[in-house]
Amino acid sequence: MGMDDKISNKAEELKGHAKETTGRATDNPKLEGEGKVDRVKGSLKQAGEKIKDAFKK
């Protein structure tokens, strides 16, 4: 996969960060937890893309 996946993964990470921050600000632990999950999933997917790119070279 290519640039589309990288953009999608970064967007998921940013969305998670926004949810986490909103949950913290509104004292909503469920929203904060969802944000953490989204952020970590996005980060892990980005790491996977970097590994794939490293093996392509």
BELRAMO-V519350 format. One record per helix or strand. SS is the DSSP state (H for helix, E for strand). FROM is the first residue (numbers start at 1). LEN is the number of residues. Records with the same first field share a line. If there is no record, write none. Layout:
# BELRAMO-V519350
SS=FROM-LEN ; FROM-LEN
This chain:
# BELRAMO-V519350
H=3-23 ; 29-28
